[in-house]
Amino acid sequence: MITIYRKTIKDKKLQEIQQVEVGSWIHVSKPTKEDLEKIANMFSLDQEYLNDSIDQGELPRIEKENNNIIIYVRVPLKKESEANTTPITIIITPSNIITISIQDNRVIEALLNEDIKFYTTQKAKFLLNVFNEIVKRFGKHINAINKRVVSKRGKLKYLKNDDIVSLVETEEDLNDFVSSLAPDINIFERILSGKYMTLFEGDEDLMEDLLIDAKQVLDLCKTNILRINNIREAYSTILSNNLNKTMKFLAAITVIFTIPTVVASIYGMNVSLPGAANPFIFAYLMGFITIVIITVLFVFFWKRWL
């Protein structure tokens, strides 16, 4: 679906208009092939670039075709309880701004709801606002993940299999964030270089601040991946240690119960044995077995095998 918006400094609210005007923002949501063909014809764009915009696995990059700048970025996507990313394509033409998103996402929602201040006639500031919102969304997701990871690290001794599965899934999300955010940062740096579009001094300062924030978010993401790895390794070590203790305990119990078993087996044979005629032989044997077991237990405790 193609929707056209426009907002100048004189306008208080974002206006939806019917025809494309200079300084308008054209947003294409969940595009069809017909929508992309229409955009390609309206702005003389290469259809191949537009086809890339609907690829769910499209990686962030920036291209320049004639006087058009085509930017592919990835943004966080919250769907049910699973965090992931989705691509957004931003096309800066000499007169307009075009955005293409294949899924509903918070970044475009923030623009449409005017949660952030922007004007469609100011292309550089519009782009900076989009980038800033992307970094904010990544930051919110990763901060939420950070709290969960720290919480689980504090309960390391009490983790269950479901917790480990949850951590593995979280690690996959974080790896997806890293593979999306790192190329996004490369795009920010290339735009800041001034090679693709002119930035005013105030815009350059905003972009530099944005880069600092983005790198901090990326570092936090990598830190959480490292934490999860440490938790999994610690959990594996604890399980292995507990298993060793259990096997040691069972081996000790086996040795202890082997002693009376051996004695009972010997005196259970149907042959003449020393003391077999003694009426107190049973008491002697039980006393002997008890002394041996106590001695073995003492040795095991002394050696810390139990």
C-alpha positions as CSV (number, residue, x, y, z in Angstrom):
1,M,0.0,0.0,0.0
2,I,1.4,3.4,-1.0
3,T,0.6,6.4,1.2
4,I,1.9,9.9,0.7
5,Y,2.6,12.4,3.5
6,R,3.9,15.9,3.8
7,K,4.8,18.1,6.6
8,T,6.6,21.5,6.4
9,I,7.8,23.8,9.2
10,K,4.5,25.6,8.9
11,D,2.4,22.5,9.4
12,K,1.5,21.4,12.9
13,K,0.7,17.8,12.0
14,L,1.7,15.3,9.4
15,Q,-0.7,15.6,6.4
16,E,-1.8,12.7,4.2
17,I,-2.0,13.9,0.6
18,Q,-3.2,12.3,-2.6
19,Q,-0.5,13.4,-5.1
20,V,3.2,13.4,-4.9
21,E,4.6,16.9,-4.2
22,V,8.1,18.3,-3.8
23,G,9.2,17.5,-0.2
24,S,6.7,14.7,0.4
25,W,7.3,11.4,2.1
26,I,6.0,8.3,0.2
27,H,5.7,5.2,2.4
28,V,5.1,1.8,0.9
29,S,3.8,-0.7,3.5
30,K,3.8,-4.5,2.8
31,P,4.4,-3.8,-0.9
32,T,3.1,-5.8,-3.8
33,K,4.8,-6.1,-7.2
34,E,2.4,-3.6,-8.6
35,D,3.3,-1.1,-5.8
36,L,7.0,-1.5,-6.6
37,E,6.5,-1.1,-10.3
38,K,4.5,2.0,-9.7
39,I,7.2,3.5,-7.5
40,A,9.9,2.6,-10.1
41,N,7.9,4.3,-12.9
42,M,7.1,7.4,-10.8
43,F,10.7,8.1,-9.8
44,S,12.7,6.4,-12.5
45,L,14.2,3.9,-10.2
46,D,15.9,0.6,-11.0
47,Q,13.5,-2.2,-10.4
48,E,16.2,-4.4,-9.0
49,Y,16.8,-2.1,-6.1
50,L,13.1,-2.2,-5.3
51,N,13.0,-6.0,-5.5
52,D,15.8,-6.1,-2.9
53,S,13.7,-4.1,-0.5
54,I,11.2,-7.0,-0.1
55,D,13.9,-9.6,0.7
56,Q,13.5,-10.5,4.4
57,G,17.1,-11.4,4.6
58,E,18.5,-8.3,2.9
59,L,21.6,-7.0,4.6
60,P,22.2,-3.3,5.4
61,R,24.0,-1.4,2.8
62,I,23.9,2.0,0.9
63,E,23.9,2.5,-2.9
64,K,23.9,5.5,-5.1
65,E,22.1,5.5,-8.4
66,N,22.2,8.7,-10.5
67,N,21.0,11.3,-7.9
68,N,19.1,8.8,-5.8
69,I,20.5,7.3,-2.5
70,I,19.2,3.9,-1.6
71,I,19.7,2.8,2.0
72,Y,18.8,-0.7,3.3
73,V,18.8,-0.9,7.1
74,R,17.5,-3.4,9.6
75,V,15.3,-2.6,12.6
76,P,14.2,-4.6,15.6
77,L,10.8,-6.3,15.3
78,K,8.8,-7.4,18.3
79,K,6.5,-10.3,17.4
80,E,4.8,-12.1,20.3
81,S,7.7,-13.0,22.6
82,E,10.4,-13.4,20.0
83,A,12.6,-10.5,19.1
84,N,14.0,-10.3,15.6
85,T,14.8,-7.8,12.9
86,T,13.3,-6.7,9.6
87,P,14.5,-4.6,6.7
88,I,13.5,-1.0,5.9
89,T,14.5,0.6,2.6
90,I,14.9,4.4,2.5
91,I,15.3,6.1,-0.8
92,I,16.3,9.7,-1.0
93,T,15.5,11.3,-4.3
94,P,16.3,14.9,-5.3
95,S,12.8,16.0,-4.3
96,N,11.3,13.3,-2.1
97,I,11.8,10.6,0.5
98,I,10.6,7.0,0.0
99,T,10.4,4.3,2.7
100,I,9.5,0.7,2.0
101,S,8.8,-1.8,4.9
102,I,7.6,-5.3,4.4
103,Q,6.3,-5.6,8.0
104,D,4.8,-3.3,10.6
105,N,7.5,-2.0,12.9
106,R,7.9,0.5,15.7
107,V,10.2,2.9,13.7
108,I,7.6,3.7,11.0
109,E,4.9,3.8,13.7
110,A,6.9,6.4,15.6
111,L,7.1,8.5,12.5
112,L,3.4,8.1,11.6
113,N,2.3,8.8,15.2
114,E,4.7,11.8,15.3
115,D,6.4,10.6,18.4
116,I,9.5,12.3,17.0
117,K,9.7,15.7,15.5
118,F,10.5,15.8,11.8
119,Y,9.6,17.5,8.5
120,T,9.4,15.7,5.2
121,T,10.9,18.7,3.5
122,Q,14.2,18.3,5.4
123,K,15.6,15.1,4.0
124,A,18.8,14.9,6.1
125,K,17.0,15.5,9.4
126,F,14.3,13.0,8.4
127,L,17.0,10.4,7.8
128,L,18.7,11.2,11.1
129,N,15.4,10.9,12.9
130,V,14.9,7.4,11.4
131,F,18.4,6.4,12.3
132,N,18.0,7.7,15.8
133,E,14.7,5.8,16.3
134,I,16.4,2.6,15.0
135,V,19.2,2.9,17.6
136,K,16.7,3.6,20.3
137,R,14.7,0.5,19.4
138,F,17.8,-1.6,19.4
139,G,18.7,-0.1,22.7
140,K,15.4,-0.9,24.3
141,H,15.4,-4.5,23.1
142,I,19.0,-5.1,24.3
143,N,18.5,-3.4,27.6
144,A,15.5,-5.7,28.3
145,I,17.5,-8.7,27.3
146,N,20.4,-7.5,29.5
147,K,18.1,-7.5,32.6
148,R,16.9,-11.0,31.9
149,V,20.5,-12.3,31.4
150,V,21.7,-10.6,34.6
151,S,18.7,-12.1,36.5
152,K,19.5,-15.6,35.2
153,R,23.2,-15.2,36.0
154,G,22.3,-14.4,39.6
155,K,20.3,-17.7,39.8
156,L,22.9,-19.9,38.2
157,K,22.6,-22.7,40.7
158,Y,18.9,-23.0,40.2
159,L,18.7,-22.9,36.4
160,K,16.5,-25.4,34.6
161,N,16.7,-26.8,31.1
162,D,14.0,-24.4,30.0
163,D,16.2,-21.5,31.2
164,I,19.1,-22.8,29.1
165,V,16.9,-23.1,26.1
166,S,15.6,-19.6,26.7
167,L,19.2,-18.3,26.9
168,V,20.2,-20.1,23.6
169,E,17.2,-18.4,21.9
170,T,18.2,-15.0,23.4
171,E,21.7,-15.6,22.1
172,E,20.4,-16.1,18.6
173,D,18.4,-12.9,18.8
174,L,21.5,-11.0,20.0
175,N,23.6,-12.5,17.2
176,D,20.9,-11.3,14.8
177,F,21.1,-7.8,16.4
178,V,24.9,-7.7,16.0
179,S,24.7,-8.8,12.3
180,S,22.1,-6.0,11.7
181,L,23.4,-3.2,13.9
182,A,27.1,-3.4,12.9
183,P,26.3,-2.8,9.2
184,D,23.8,-0.1,10.2
185,I,26.7,1.7,12.0
186,N,28.8,1.4,8.8
187,I,26.1,3.1,6.9
188,F,25.9,5.9,9.5
189,E,29.7,6.4,9.2
190,R,29.6,6.5,5.4
191,I,26.8,9.1,5.5
192,L,28.7,11.1,8.0
193,S,31.7,11.2,5.6
194,G,29.6,13.4,3.3
195,K,30.2,11.2,0.3
196,Y,26.5,10.5,-0.2
197,M,24.7,13.6,1.0
198,T,25.5,17.0,2.4
199,L,25.1,17.4,6.2
200,F,25.0,20.7,7.9
201,E,27.1,21.3,11.0
202,G,24.2,20.6,13.4
203,D,23.4,17.5,11.5
204,E,27.0,16.3,11.7
205,D,26.9,16.7,15.5
206,L,23.7,14.7,15.7
207,M,25.2,12.0,13.5
208,E,28.3,11.8,15.6
209,D,26.2,11.5,18.8
210,L,24.1,8.9,17.1
211,L,27.2,6.9,16.2
212,I,28.4,6.9,19.8
213,D,25.0,5.7,21.0
214,A,24.9,3.0,18.3
215,K,28.4,1.7,19.2
216,Q,27.5,1.6,22.9
217,V,24.4,-0.4,22.1
218,L,26.4,-2.8,19.9
219,D,29.0,-3.2,22.7
220,L,26.2,-4.0,25.2
221,C,24.8,-6.6,22.7
222,K,28.2,-8.3,22.4
223,T,28.7,-8.1,26.2
224,N,25.4,-10.0,26.7
225,I,26.4,-12.6,24.2
226,L,29.6,-13.2,26.2
227,R,27.6,-13.3,29.4
228,I,25.3,-16.0,28.0
229,N,28.3,-18.0,26.8
230,N,29.8,-17.8,30.3
231,I,26.5,-18.8,31.9
232,R,26.2,-21.8,29.6
233,E,29.8,-22.9,30.3
234,A,29.3,-22.4,34.1
235,Y,26.0,-24.4,34.0
236,S,27.8,-27.2,32.1
237,T,30.7,-27.1,34.6
238,I,28.2,-27.3,37.5
239,L,26.3,-30.2,35.9
240,S,29.6,-32.0,35.3
241,N,30.8,-31.4,38.9
242,N,27.4,-32.6,40.3
243,L,27.6,-35.7,38.2
244,N,31.1,-36.4,39.4
245,K,30.0,-36.0,43.0
246,T,27.1,-38.4,42.4
247,M,29.3,-41.0,40.8
248,K,31.8,-40.7,43.6
249,F,29.0,-41.2,46.2
250,L,27.5,-44.2,44.4
251,A,31.0,-45.8,44.1
252,A,31.6,-45.3,47.8
253,I,28.2,-46.8,48.7
254,T,29.0,-49.7,46.4
255,V,32.3,-50.4,48.2
256,I,30.7,-50.2,51.6
257,F,27.9,-52.6,50.8
258,T,30.3,-55.0,49.0
259,I,32.0,-55.8,52.3
260,P,28.9,-57.5,54.0
261,T,28.0,-59.0,50.7
262,V,31.3,-60.8,50.4
263,V,31.2,-62.0,54.0
264,A,27.6,-63.2,53.7
265,S,28.5,-65.0,50.4
266,I,31.4,-66.8,52.0
267,Y,29.4,-68.0,55.0
268,G,26.5,-68.8,52.8
269,M,28.4,-71.6,51.1
270,N,27.3,-75.2,51.9
271,V,30.8,-76.3,53.2
272,S,32.6,-76.5,56.5
273,L,33.8,-73.0,57.6
274,P,35.8,-71.8,60.6
275,G,33.5,-71.1,63.6
276,A,30.4,-72.5,61.8
277,A,29.6,-74.6,64.9
278,N,30.0,-71.6,67.3
279,P,26.6,-70.4,68.5
280,F,27.9,-66.8,68.6
281,I,29.3,-66.8,65.0
282,F,26.5,-64.6,63.7
283,A,27.2,-61.9,66.3
284,Y,30.9,-62.1,65.7
285,L,30.4,-61.6,61.9
286,M,28.0,-58.8,62.4
287,G,30.4,-57.1,64.8
288,F,33.3,-57.6,62.3
289,I,31.2,-56.2,59.4
290,T,30.1,-53.2,61.5
291,I,33.7,-52.4,62.5
292,V,34.9,-52.7,58.9
293,I,32.1,-50.5,57.5
294,I,32.8,-47.8,60.2
295,T,36.5,-47.9,59.3
296,V,35.8,-47.6,55.6
297,L,33.4,-44.7,56.3
298,F,36.0,-43.0,58.4
299,V,38.6,-43.3,55.6
300,F,36.2,-42.0,53.0
301,F,35.2,-39.0,55.1
302,W,38.9,-38.4,55.9
303,K,39.8,-38.5,52.2
304,R,36.7,-36.4,51.5
305,W,35.3,-39.0,49.1
306,L,31.8,-38.6,50.7
